[in-house]
Amino acid sequence: MLELRFTRRFSMGHRLIGGASESCALPHGHNEFVRVRLVANDRRPLDGHGNMVVSFERAKGRWHRFVDERLDHALQLSDADPLLGWFRAHEPERAARIVVTPGDPTTELMCCLLWSKLSAILHDDGDLLRCAELSIEETPTNAVSVTAEGADALLPCRDGWWMRADMSIS
Ligand SMILES: [Zn+2]
């Protein structure tokens, strides 16, 4: 099976208020890598001319624009976080740049949401590729990954920006 792998780095901020750990409850940030494994839906042979399933630009262009323009330097907050209400009331333009998640924006949840977002984008782009695995490296020693077999079932909710093939984050 032919597989394409792409990695993108981004910086983010978040806090976790669900009680996972007191050290994560204050806003802080990480420099993360998001890695994806894409496989071709079409099993035909390479054509003997261009010899590509899809150009790299088409395979990763929209996805990396989403990472660069929407995830990078964004704050990730739970939809239950009172900070969200504060930003909406006092700094609405900045509130629009907050990634809002159903519950705490853990790396586990972000893997599932980003897998869903990327899958929606790939579907919208003609279903040439599908995402077999998406992983987020939160620190050089911590990473989480989801595979296509499990990601869908892990989604806590199916109504949100992660279901849409656009640049929305809330
Ligand atoms: Zn953190």
Backbone and ligand atoms as CSV (ligand in chain L), in Angstrom:
chain,resi,resn,atom,element,x,y,z
A,1,MET,N,N,0.850,-1.202,0.000
A,1,MET,CA,C,0.000,0.000,0.000
A,1,MET,C,C,0.880,1.244,0.000
A,2,LEU,N,N,0.478,2.217,-0.796
A,2,LEU,CA,C,1.238,3.459,-0.877
A,2,LEU,C,C,0.774,4.411,0.231
A,3,GLU,N,N,1.751,4.995,0.900
A,3,GLU,CA,C,1.427,5.835,2.044
A,3,GLU,C,C,2.178,7.155,1.926
A,4,LEU,N,N,1.512,8.255,2.176
A,4,LEU,CA,C,2.158,9.563,2.205
A,4,LEU,C,C,2.201,10.027,3.657
A,5,ARG,N,N,3.339,10.556,4.070
A,5,ARG,CA,C,3.453,11.033,5.454
A,5,ARG,C,C,3.869,12.489,5.464
A,6,PHE,N,N,3.153,13.285,6.252
A,6,PHE,CA,C,3.462,14.714,6.357
A,6,PHE,C,C,3.495,15.128,7.820
A,7,THR,N,N,4.403,16.026,8.127
A,7,THR,CA,C,4.538,16.538,9.491
A,7,THR,C,C,4.490,18.058,9.456
A,8,ARG,N,N,3.804,18.654,10.428
A,8,ARG,CA,C,3.767,20.104,10.547
A,8,ARG,C,C,3.952,20.482,12.004
A,9,ARG,N,N,4.685,21.550,12.224
A,9,ARG,CA,C,4.912,22.024,13.586
A,9,ARG,C,C,4.018,23.229,13.841
A,10,PHE,N,N,3.501,23.317,15.053
A,10,PHE,CA,C,2.742,24.512,15.433
A,10,PHE,C,C,2.885,24.745,16.932
A,11,SER,N,N,2.656,26.011,17.308
A,11,SER,CA,C,2.684,26.382,18.723
A,11,SER,C,C,1.256,26.593,19.175
A,12,MET,N,N,0.957,26.198,20.387
A,12,MET,CA,C,-0.406,26.344,20.884
A,12,MET,C,C,-0.404,26.634,22.372
A,13,GLY,N,N,-1.553,27.146,22.844
A,13,GLY,CA,C,-1.757,27.317,24.270
A,13,GLY,C,C,-3.042,26.607,24.655
A,14,HIS,N,N,-3.123,26.166,25.887
A,14,HIS,CA,C,-4.369,25.557,26.366
A,14,HIS,C,C,-4.349,25.515,27.883
A,15,ARG,N,N,-5.441,25.074,28.449
A,15,ARG,CA,C,-5.437,24.674,29.845
A,15,ARG,C,C,-6.493,23.600,30.002
A,16,LEU,N,N,-6.291,22.750,30.986
A,16,LEU,CA,C,-7.196,21.617,31.218
A,16,LEU,C,C,-7.818,21.812,32.593
A,17,ILE,N,N,-9.149,21.938,32.617
A,17,ILE,CA,C,-9.814,22.270,33.887
A,17,ILE,C,C,-10.650,21.120,34.431
A,18,GLY,N,N,-10.598,19.983,33.736
A,18,GLY,CA,C,-11.429,18.854,34.161
A,18,GLY,C,C,-10.859,18.057,35.311
A,19,GLY,N,N,-9.715,18.511,35.831
A,19,GLY,CA,C,-9.159,17.835,36.988
A,19,GLY,C,C,-8.059,16.842,36.674
A,20,ALA,N,N,-7.600,16.819,35.418
A,20,ALA,CA,C,-6.554,15.872,35.024
A,20,ALA,C,C,-5.292,16.098,35.856
A,21,SER,N,N,-4.891,17.355,35.990
A,21,SER,CA,C,-3.683,17.644,36.745
A,21,SER,C,C,-3.644,19.134,37.050
A,22,GLU,N,N,-3.310,19.462,38.277
A,22,GLU,CA,C,-3.315,20.880,38.674
A,22,GLU,C,C,-2.293,21.667,37.854
A,23,SER,N,N,-1.217,21.036,37.466
A,23,SER,CA,C,-0.185,21.751,36.713
A,23,SER,C,C,-0.668,22.130,35.313
A,24,CYS,N,N,-1.737,21.509,34.832
A,24,CYS,CA,C,-2.255,21.814,33.493
A,24,CYS,C,C,-3.430,22.789,33.549
A,25,ALA,N,N,-3.821,23.230,34.753
A,25,ALA,CA,C,-5.041,24.031,34.886
A,25,ALA,C,C,-4.819,25.510,34.605
A,26,LEU,N,N,-3.566,25.957,34.635
A,26,LEU,CA,C,-3.280,27.336,34.243
A,26,LEU,C,C,-2.898,27.345,32.768
A,27,PRO,N,N,-3.237,28.448,32.044
A,27,PRO,CA,C,-2.862,28.501,30.623
A,27,PRO,C,C,-1.351,28.351,30.439
A,28,HIS,N,N,-0.976,27.515,29.499
A,28,HIS,CA,C,0.440,27.284,29.177
A,28,HIS,C,C,0.480,26.800,27.730
A,29,GLY,N,N,1.673,26.626,27.224
A,29,GLY,CA,C,1.751,26.269,25.812
A,29,GLY,C,C,2.733,25.152,25.514
A,30,HIS,N,N,2.619,24.629,24.307
A,30,HIS,CA,C,3.532,23.594,23.818
A,30,HIS,C,C,3.877,23.890,22.359
A,31,ASN,N,N,5.041,23.474,21.955
A,31,ASN,CA,C,5.381,23.442,20.532
A,31,ASN,C,C,5.156,22.009,20.087
A,32,GLU,N,N,4.180,21.819,19.210
A,32,GLU,CA,C,3.766,20.458,18.870
A,32,GLU,C,C,4.039,20.132,17.407
A,33,PHE,N,N,4.097,18.854,17.141
A,33,PHE,CA,C,4.160,18.364,15.767
A,33,PHE,C,C,2.903,17.542,15.513
A,34,VAL,N,N,2.252,17.806,14.392
A,34,VAL,CA,C,1.149,16.934,13.998
A,34,VAL,C,C,1.620,16.145,12.774
A,35,ARG,N,N,1.530,14.827,12.886
A,35,ARG,CA,C,1.996,13.941,11.806
A,35,ARG,C,C,0.808,13.161,11.272
A,36,VAL,N,N,0.736,13.066,9.959
A,36,VAL,CA,C,-0.363,12.300,9.379
A,36,VAL,C,C,0.176,11.253,8.411
A,37,ARG,N,N,-0.530,10.136,8.378
A,37,ARG,CA,C,-0.268,9.082,7.391
A,37,ARG,C,C,-1.489,9.001,6.497
A,38,LEU,N,N,-1.295,9.254,5.211
A,38,LEU,CA,C,-2.398,9.218,4.264
A,38,LEU,C,C,-2.206,8.045,3.315
A,39,VAL,N,N,-3.286,7.345,3.024
A,39,VAL,CA,C,-3.209,6.245,2.061
A,39,VAL,C,C,-4.162,6.515,0.909
A,40,ALA,N,N,-3.789,6.008,-0.249
A,40,ALA,CA,C,-4.582,6.225,-1.454
A,40,ALA,C,C,-5.791,5.303,-1.467
A,41,ASN,N,N,-6.945,5.849,-1.817
A,41,ASN,CA,C,-8.139,5.012,-1.957
A,41,ASN,C,C,-8.117,4.238,-3.264
A,42,ASP,N,N,-7.439,4.788,-4.258
A,42,ASP,CA,C,-7.377,4.176,-5.572
A,42,ASP,C,C,-6.192,3.197,-5.607
A,43,ARG,N,N,-6.453,1.937,-5.918
A,43,ARG,CA,C,-5.369,0.944,-5.909
A,43,ARG,C,C,-4.807,0.676,-7.300
A,44,ARG,N,N,-5.125,1.563,-8.257
A,44,ARG,CA,C,-4.605,1.323,-9.609
A,44,ARG,C,C,-3.094,1.530,-9.637
A,45,PRO,N,N,-2.414,0.926,-10.642
A,45,PRO,CA,C,-0.970,1.124,-10.737
A,45,PRO,C,C,-0.633,2.587,-11.019
A,46,LEU,N,N,0.570,2.990,-10.712
A,46,LEU,CA,C,1.051,4.312,-11.132
A,46,LEU,C,C,1.009,4.345,-12.657
A,47,ASP,N,N,0.790,5.533,-13.220
A,47,ASP,CA,C,0.432,5.599,-14.646
A,47,ASP,C,C,1.608,5.523,-15.618
A,48,GLY,N,N,2.830,5.478,-15.108
A,48,GLY,CA,C,3.980,5.378,-16.017
A,48,GLY,C,C,4.394,6.709,-16.616
A,49,HIS,N,N,3.693,7.781,-16.228
A,49,HIS,CA,C,4.062,9.123,-16.701
A,49,HIS,C,C,4.354,10.023,-15.500
A,50,GLY,N,N,3.308,10.535,-14.879
A,50,GLY,CA,C,3.492,11.404,-13.704
A,50,GLY,C,C,3.847,10.603,-12.459
A,51,ASN,N,N,3.336,9.371,-12.373
A,51,ASN,CA,C,3.643,8.447,-11.273
A,51,ASN,C,C,3.402,9.007,-9.875
A,52,MET,N,N,2.243,9.603,-9.734
A,52,MET,CA,C,1.814,10.090,-8.417
A,52,MET,C,C,0.349,9.727,-8.242
A,53,VAL,N,N,-0.015,9.412,-7.018
A,53,VAL,CA,C,-1.433,9.223,-6.717
A,53,VAL,C,C,-2.109,10.590,-6.730
A,54,VAL,N,N,-1.422,11.537,-6.123
A,54,VAL,CA,C,-1.902,12.919,-6.066
A,54,VAL,C,C,-0.662,13.764,-5.762
A,55,SER,N,N,-0.642,14.981,-6.263
A,55,SER,CA,C,0.538,15.811,-6.011
A,55,SER,C,C,0.656,16.098,-4.511
A,56,PHE,N,N,1.863,16.286,-4.040
A,56,PHE,CA,C,2.056,16.598,-2.616
A,56,PHE,C,C,1.320,17.878,-2.254
A,57,GLU,N,N,1.339,18.852,-3.166
A,57,GLU,CA,C,0.656,20.117,-2.878
A,57,GLU,C,C,-0.843,19.868,-2.649
A,58,ARG,N,N,-1.439,19.034,-3.496
A,58,ARG,CA,C,-2.867,18.770,-3.307
A,58,ARG,C,C,-3.112,17.936,-2.055
A,59,ALA,N,N,-2.208,16.999,-1.783
A,59,ALA,CA,C,-2.393,16.103,-0.634
A,59,ALA,C,C,-2.313,16.843,0.688
A,60,LYS,N,N,-1.401,17.795,0.782
A,60,LYS,CA,C,-1.185,18.413,2.092
A,60,LYS,C,C,-1.512,19.898,2.134
A,61,GLY,N,N,-1.762,20.524,0.973
A,61,GLY,CA,C,-1.897,21.979,0.913
A,61,GLY,C,C,-2.960,22.541,1.847
A,62,ARG,N,N,-4.188,22.053,1.714
A,62,ARG,CA,C,-5.282,22.599,2.534
A,62,ARG,C,C,-5.071,22.288,4.006
A,63,TRP,N,N,-4.580,21.096,4.272
A,63,TRP,CA,C,-4.365,20.679,5.660
A,63,TRP,C,C,-3.313,21.556,6.326
A,64,HIS,N,N,-2.204,21.777,5.648
A,64,HIS,CA,C,-1.148,22.575,6.264
A,64,HIS,C,C,-1.542,24.043,6.369
A,65,ARG,N,N,-2.400,24.509,5.447
A,65,ARG,CA,C,-2.908,25.885,5.596
A,65,ARG,C,C,-3.769,25.978,6.857
A,66,PHE,N,N,-4.552,24.949,7.117
A,66,PHE,CA,C,-5.367,24.947,8.337
A,66,PHE,C,C,-4.468,24.970,9.580
A,67,VAL,N,N,-3.423,24.141,9.554
A,67,VAL,CA,C,-2.513,24.096,10.711
A,67,VAL,C,C,-1.829,25.456,10.879
A,68,ASP,N,N,-1.329,26.026,9.796
A,68,ASP,CA,C,-0.575,27.286,9.871
A,68,ASP,C,C,-1.451,28.478,10.247
A,69,GLU,N,N,-2.643,28.536,9.653
A,69,GLU,CA,C,-3.450,29.752,9.802
A,69,GLU,C,C,-4.439,29.673,10.950
A,70,ARG,N,N,-4.810,28.476,11.375
A,70,ARG,CA,C,-5.846,28.362,12.406
A,70,ARG,C,C,-5.338,27.727,13.704
A,71,LEU,N,N,-4.450,26.754,13.624
A,71,LEU,CA,C,-3.979,26.098,14.851
A,71,LEU,C,C,-2.770,26.800,15.449
A,72,ASP,N,N,-1.897,27.283,14.570
A,72,ASP,CA,C,-0.648,27.850,15.074
A,72,ASP,C,C,-0.923,29.123,15.886
A,73,HIS,N,N,-0.379,29.176,17.073
A,73,HIS,CA,C,-0.551,30.300,18.000
A,73,HIS,C,C,-2.006,30.521,18.422
A,74,ALA,N,N,-2.830,29.508,18.305
A,74,ALA,CA,C,-4.205,29.605,18.806
A,74,ALA,C,C,-4.251,29.076,20.240
A,75,LEU,N,N,-5.264,29.551,20.946
A,75,LEU,CA,C,-5.538,29.054,22.287
A,75,LEU,C,C,-6.631,27.999,22.167
A,76,GLN,N,N,-6.451,26.879,22.824
A,76,GLN,CA,C,-7.455,25.810,22.799
A,76,GLN,C,C,-8.163,25.786,24.156
A,77,LEU,N,N,-9.478,25.935,24.125
A,77,LEU,CA,C,-10.238,25.955,25.390
A,77,LEU,C,C,-11.464,25.052,25.309
A,78,SER,N,N,-11.798,24.464,26.432
A,78,SER,CA,C,-13.034,23.689,26.554
A,78,SER,C,C,-14.240,24.613,26.377
A,79,ASP,N,N,-15.310,24.069,25.798
A,79,ASP,CA,C,-16.545,24.859,25.664
A,79,ASP,C,C,-17.150,25.183,27.038
A,80,ALA,N,N,-16.640,24.525,28.088
A,80,ALA,CA,C,-17.125,24.807,29.438
A,80,ALA,C,C,-16.193,25.754,30.201
A,81,ASP,N,N,-15.152,26.243,29.534
A,81,ASP,CA,C,-14.160,27.074,30.226
A,81,ASP,C,C,-14.672,28.513,30.352
A,82,PRO,N,N,-14.742,29.063,31.567
A,82,PRO,CA,C,-15.216,30.446,31.725
A,82,PRO,C,C,-14.331,31.476,31.021
A,83,LEU,N,N,-13.084,31.132,30.733
A,83,LEU,CA,C,-12.226,32.063,29.990
A,83,LEU,C,C,-12.809,32.377,28.610
A,84,LEU,N,N,-13.534,31.414,28.063
A,84,LEU,CA,C,-14.140,31.592,26.743
A,84,LEU,C,C,-15.167,32.734,26.792
A,85,GLY,N,N,-15.987,32.731,27.837
A,85,GLY,CA,C,-16.977,33.791,28.010
A,85,GLY,C,C,-16.292,35.139,28.206
A,86,TRP,N,N,-15.179,35.126,28.913
A,86,TRP,CA,C,-14.456,36.374,29.133
A,86,TRP,C,C,-13.964,36.941,27.799
A,87,PHE,N,N,-13.349,36.094,26.983
A,87,PHE,CA,C,-12.859,36.573,25.686
A,87,PHE,C,C,-14.012,37.048,24.808
A,88,ARG,N,N,-15.118,36.317,24.814
A,88,ARG,CA,C,-16.247,36.709,23.950
A,88,ARG,C,C,-16.821,38.051,24.381
A,89,ALA,N,N,-16.781,38.312,25.694
A,89,ALA,CA,C,-17.338,39.572,26.194
A,89,ALA,C,C,-16.375,40.735,26.010
A,90,HIS,N,N,-15.091,40.484,26.197
A,90,HIS,CA,C,-14.138,41.597,26.262
A,90,HIS,C,C,-13.219,41.719,25.051
A,91,GLU,N,N,-12.917,40.594,24.406
A,91,GLU,CA,C,-12.012,40.637,23.249
A,91,GLU,C,C,-12.561,39.713,22.157
A,92,PRO,N,N,-13.739,40.075,21.605
A,92,PRO,CA,C,-14.411,39.161,20.666
A,92,PRO,C,C,-13.571,38.811,19.432
A,93,GLU,N,N,-12.727,39.735,18.969
A,93,GLU,CA,C,-11.919,39.397,17.795
A,93,GLU,C,C,-10.897,38.316,18.121
A,94,ARG,N,N,-10.372,38.370,19.342
A,94,ARG,CA,C,-9.437,37.319,19.742
A,94,ARG,C,C,-10.185,36.021,20.050
A,95,ALA,N,N,-11.411,36.137,20.543
A,95,ALA,CA,C,-12.212,34.938,20.824
A,95,ALA,C,C,-12.391,34.112,19.553
A,96,ALA,N,N,-12.438,34.796,18.415
A,96,ALA,CA,C,-12.623,34.084,17.139
A,96,ALA,C,C,-11.408,33.228,16.793
A,97,ARG,N,N,-10.282,33.482,17.453
A,97,ARG,CA,C,-9.079,32.698,17.174
A,97,ARG,C,C,-8.869,31.586,18.208
A,98,ILE,N,N,-9.887,31.333,19.033
A,98,ILE,CA,C,-9.777,30.266,20.032
A,98,ILE,C,C,-10.366,28.975,19.464
A,99,VAL,N,N,-9.616,27.899,19.606
A,99,VAL,CA,C,-10.109,26.576,19.210
A,99,VAL,C,C,-10.987,26.070,20.357
A,100,VAL,N,N,-12.267,25.895,20.089
A,100,VAL,CA,C,-13.203,25.491,21.145
A,100,VAL,C,C,-13.476,23.992,21.021
A,101,THR,N,N,-13.295,23.289,22.131
A,101,THR,CA,C,-13.403,21.822,22.083
A,101,THR,C,C,-14.496,21.324,23.024
A,102,PRO,N,N,-15.105,20.187,22.716
A,102,PRO,CA,C,-16.139,19.617,23.603
A,102,PRO,C,C,-15.482,18.989,24.826
A,103,GLY,N,N,-15.349,19.762,25.885
A,103,GLY,CA,C,-14.598,19.325,27.056
A,103,GLY,C,C,-13.139,19.732,26.918
A,104,ASP,N,N,-12.324,19.298,27.861
A,104,ASP,CA,C,-10.917,19.723,27.882
A,104,ASP,C,C,-10.166,19.394,26.585
A,105,PRO,N,N,-9.370,20.361,26.101
A,105,PRO,CA,C,-8.578,20.129,24.878
A,105,PRO,C,C,-7.317,19.307,25.157
A,106,THR,N,N,-7.513,18.080,25.544
A,106,THR,CA,C,-6.366,17.197,25.767
A,106,THR,C,C,-5.751,16.819,24.415
A,107,THR,N,N,-4.559,16.310,24.450
A,107,THR,CA,C,-3.923,15.853,23.209
A,107,THR,C,C,-4.721,14.691,22.614
A,108,GLU,N,N,-5.294,13.851,23.473
A,108,GLU,CA,C,-6.127,12.744,22.994
A,108,GLU,C,C,-7.317,13.267,22.189
A,109,LEU,N,N,-7.999,14.266,22.776
A,109,LEU,CA,C,-9.163,14.820,22.075
A,109,LEU,C,C,-8.733,15.516,20.788
A,110,MET,N,N,-7.658,16.312,20.848
A,110,MET,CA,C,-7.227,17.041,19.652
A,110,MET,C,C,-6.865,16.076,18.521
A,111,CYS,N,N,-6.282,14.928,18.856
A,111,CYS,CA,C,-5.996,13.926,17.811
A,111,CYS,C,C,-7.293,13.521,17.107
A,112,CYS,N,N,-8.330,13.245,17.885
A,112,CYS,CA,C,-9.598,12.797,17.288
A,112,CYS,C,C,-10.242,13.912,16.474
A,113,LEU,N,N,-10.232,15.142,17.016
A,113,LEU,CA,C,-10.862,16.259,16.298
A,113,LEU,C,C,-10.105,16.565,15.007
A,114,LEU,N,N,-8.774,16.540,15.083
A,114,LEU,CA,C,-7.984,16.857,13.878
A,114,LEU,C,C,-8.075,15.732,12.853
A,115,TRP,N,N,-8.157,14.500,13.324
A,115,TRP,CA,C,-8.364,13.384,12.388
A,115,TRP,C,C,-9.678,13.602,11.633
A,116,SER,N,N,-10.724,14.003,12.366
A,116,SER,CA,C,-12.022,14.228,11.752
A,116,SER,C,C,-11.970,15.397,10.776
A,117,LYS,N,N,-11.294,16.473,11.163
A,117,LYS,CA,C,-11.172,17.652,10.288
A,117,LYS,C,C,-10.446,17.277,8.993
A,118,LEU,N,N,-9.323,16.600,9.150
A,118,LEU,CA,C,-8.549,16.213,7.970
A,118,LEU,C,C,-9.360,15.260,7.085
A,119,SER,N,N,-10.092,14.349,7.711
A,119,SER,CA,C,-10.907,13.413,6.926
A,119,SER,C,C,-11.976,14.159,6.141
A,120,ALA,N,N,-12.576,15.189,6.760
A,120,ALA,CA,C,-13.591,15.992,6.054
A,120,ALA,C,C,-12.953,16.715,4.871
A,121,ILE,N,N,-11.756,17.251,5.064
A,121,ILE,CA,C,-11.053,17.960,3.985
A,121,ILE,C,C,-10.715,16.990,2.848
A,122,LEU,N,N,-10.225,15.807,3.192
A,122,LEU,CA,C,-9.851,14.835,2.156
A,122,LEU,C,C,-11.092,14.363,1.390
A,123,HIS,N,N,-12.190,14.195,2.112
A,123,HIS,CA,C,-13.442,13.798,1.464
A,123,HIS,C,C,-13.894,14.891,0.486
A,124,ASP,N,N,-13.817,16.129,0.955
A,124,ASP,CA,C,-14.223,17.273,0.129
A,124,ASP,C,C,-13.316,17.426,-1.093
A,125,ASP,N,N,-12.102,16.920,-0.978
A,125,ASP,CA,C,-11.133,17.058,-2.063
A,125,ASP,C,C,-11.170,15.851,-3.006
A,126,GLY,N,N,-12.237,15.075,-2.974
A,126,GLY,CA,C,-12.420,14.028,-3.962
A,126,GLY,C,C,-12.135,12.616,-3.487
A,127,ASP,N,N,-11.878,12.455,-2.183
A,127,ASP,CA,C,-11.670,11.108,-1.633
A,127,ASP,C,C,-10.501,10.354,-2.270
A,128,LEU,N,N,-9.499,11.083,-2.760
A,128,LEU,CA,C,-8.337,10.404,-3.334
A,128,LEU,C,C,-7.527,9.726,-2.239
A,129,LEU,N,N,-7.503,10.353,-1.067
A,129,LEU,CA,C,-6.703,9.861,0.055
A,129,LEU,C,C,-7.587,9.758,1.286
A,130,ARG,N,N,-7.170,8.911,2.230
A,130,ARG,CA,C,-7.830,8.915,3.537
A,130,ARG,C,C,-6.740,8.915,4.615
A,131,CYS,N,N,-7.111,9.388,5.794
A,131,CYS,CA,C,-6.128,9.494,6.871
A,131,CYS,C,C,-6.115,8.186,7.655
A,132,ALA,N,N,-4.997,7.467,7.584
A,132,ALA,CA,C,-4.875,6.193,8.298
A,132,ALA,C,C,-4.451,6.415,9.743
A,133,GLU,N,N,-3.697,7.481,9.989
A,133,GLU,CA,C,-3.232,7.738,11.351
A,133,GLU,C,C,-2.885,9.207,11.498
A,134,LEU,N,N,-3.209,9.752,12.653
A,134,LEU,CA,C,-2.817,11.124,12.967
A,134,LEU,C,C,-2.231,11.117,14.363
A,135,SER,N,N,-1.071,11.721,14.515
A,135,SER,CA,C,-0.486,11.783,15.845
A,135,SER,C,C,-0.034,13.195,16.162
A,136,ILE,N,N,-0.090,13.507,17.435
A,136,ILE,CA,C,0.392,14.800,17.926
A,136,ILE,C,C,1.491,14.521,18.934
A,137,GLU,N,N,2.644,15.124,18.654
A,137,GLU,CA,C,3.768,15.049,19.585
A,137,GLU,C,C,3.722,16.314,20.430
A,138,GLU,N,N,3.310,16.154,21.678
A,138,GLU,CA,C,3.102,17.306,22.558
A,138,GLU,C,C,4.427,17.797,23.129
A,139,THR,N,N,5.282,16.877,23.475
A,139,THR,CA,C,6.631,17.181,23.939
A,139,THR,C,C,7.528,16.138,23.269
A,140,PRO,N,N,8.839,16.320,23.348
A,140,PRO,CA,C,9.714,15.312,22.722
A,140,PRO,C,C,9.528,13.904,23.296
A,141,THR,N,N,8.878,13.806,24.474
A,141,THR,CA,C,8.722,12.473,25.070
A,141,THR,C,C,7.268,12.009,25.159
A,142,ASN,N,N,6.294,12.872,24.802
A,142,ASN,CA,C,4.879,12.477,24.872
A,142,ASN,C,C,4.221,12.623,23.515
A,143,ALA,N,N,3.589,11.578,23.061
A,143,ALA,CA,C,2.828,11.661,21.811
A,143,ALA,C,C,1.568,10.822,21.947
A,144,VAL,N,N,0.550,11.225,21.206
A,144,VAL,CA,C,-0.699,10.469,21.159
A,144,VAL,C,C,-1.036,10.272,19.698
A,145,SER,N,N,-1.545,9.105,19.352
A,145,SER,CA,C,-1.979,8.931,17.965
A,145,SER,C,C,-3.300,8.186,17.912
A,146,VAL,N,N,-4.055,8.470,16.861
A,146,VAL,CA,C,-5.283,7.723,16.609
A,146,VAL,C,C,-5.199,7.145,15.206
A,147,THR,N,N,-5.804,5.998,15.044
A,147,THR,CA,C,-5.841,5.373,13.727
A,147,THR,C,C,-7.280,5.398,13.218
A,148,ALA,N,N,-7.415,5.236,11.921
A,148,ALA,CA,C,-8.730,5.347,11.294
A,148,ALA,C,C,-9.740,4.380,11.911
A,149,GLU,N,N,-9.279,3.221,12.342
A,149,GLU,CA,C,-10.201,2.211,12.879
A,149,GLU,C,C,-10.885,2.715,14.144
A,150,GLY,N,N,-10.170,3.535,14.936
A,150,GLY,CA,C,-10.727,3.911,16.230
A,150,GLY,C,C,-11.156,5.353,16.368
A,151,ALA,N,N,-10.656,6.234,15.511
A,151,ALA,CA,C,-10.831,7.670,15.733
A,151,ALA,C,C,-12.295,8.087,15.746
A,152,ASP,N,N,-13.041,7.583,14.793
A,152,ASP,CA,C,-14.435,7.985,14.659
A,152,ASP,C,C,-15.231,7.648,15.924
A,153,ALA,N,N,-15.005,6.447,16.439
A,153,ALA,CA,C,-15.761,5.988,17.607
A,153,ALA,C,C,-15.381,6.773,18.865
A,154,LEU,N,N,-14.195,7.399,18.856
A,154,LEU,CA,C,-13.743,8.136,20.040
A,154,LEU,C,C,-14.316,9.547,20.122
A,155,LEU,N,N,-14.838,10.050,19.014
A,155,LEU,CA,C,-15.351,11.427,19.006
A,155,LEU,C,C,-16.476,11.573,20.026
A,156,PRO,N,N,-16.363,12.509,20.966
A,156,PRO,CA,C,-17.406,12.646,21.980
A,156,PRO,C,C,-18.697,13.250,21.426
A,157,CYS,N,N,-18.591,13.886,20.264
A,157,CYS,CA,C,-19.765,14.553,19.700
A,157,CYS,C,C,-19.520,14.784,18.208
A,158,ARG,N,N,-20.600,14.722,17.422
A,158,ARG,CA,C,-20.479,14.804,15.964
A,158,ARG,C,C,-21.023,16.105,15.405
A,159,ASP,N,N,-21.100,17.095,16.253
A,159,ASP,CA,C,-21.620,18.372,15.795
A,159,ASP,C,C,-20.588,19.430,16.157
A,160,GLY,N,N,-19.822,19.855,15.167
A,160,GLY,CA,C,-18.809,20.860,15.477
A,160,GLY,C,C,-17.888,21.103,14.304
A,161,TRP,N,N,-16.952,22.025,14.493
A,161,TRP,CA,C,-16.049,22.442,13.421
A,161,TRP,C,C,-15.225,21.283,12.875
A,162,TRP,N,N,-14.986,20.259,13.679
A,162,TRP,CA,C,-14.153,19.128,13.257
A,162,TRP,C,C,-14.836,18.243,12.210
A,163,MET,N,N,-16.166,18.459,12.029
A,163,MET,CA,C,-16.874,17.689,11.004
A,163,MET,C,C,-16.892,18.421,9.662
A,164,ARG,N,N,-16.415,19.658,9.649
A,164,ARG,CA,C,-16.549,20.504,8.462
A,164,ARG,C,C,-15.234,20.671,7.711
A,165,ALA,N,N,-15.314,20.622,6.378
A,165,ALA,CA,C,-14.118,20.747,5.533
A,165,ALA,C,C,-13.817,22.217,5.269
A,166,ASP,N,N,-13.731,23.001,6.345
A,166,ASP,CA,C,-13.427,24.426,6.154
A,166,ASP,C,C,-12.387,24.838,7.184
A,167,MET,N,N,-12.214,26.141,7.353
A,167,MET,CA,C,-11.171,26.621,8.262
A,167,MET,C,C,-11.715,26.915,9.662
A,168,SER,N,N,-12.940,26.492,9.951
A,168,SER,CA,C,-13.535,26.818,11.253
A,168,SER,C,C,-12.843,26.074,12.385
A,169,ILE,N,N,-12.805,26.745,13.556
A,169,ILE,CA,C,-12.200,26.154,14.762
A,169,ILE,C,C,-13.117,26.305,15.968
A,170,SER,N,N,-14.313,26.816,15.740
A,170,SER,CA,C,-15.253,26.936,16.861
A,170,SER,C,C,-16.676,26.897,16.309
L,1,ZN,ZN,ZN,-0.382,21.292,28.244
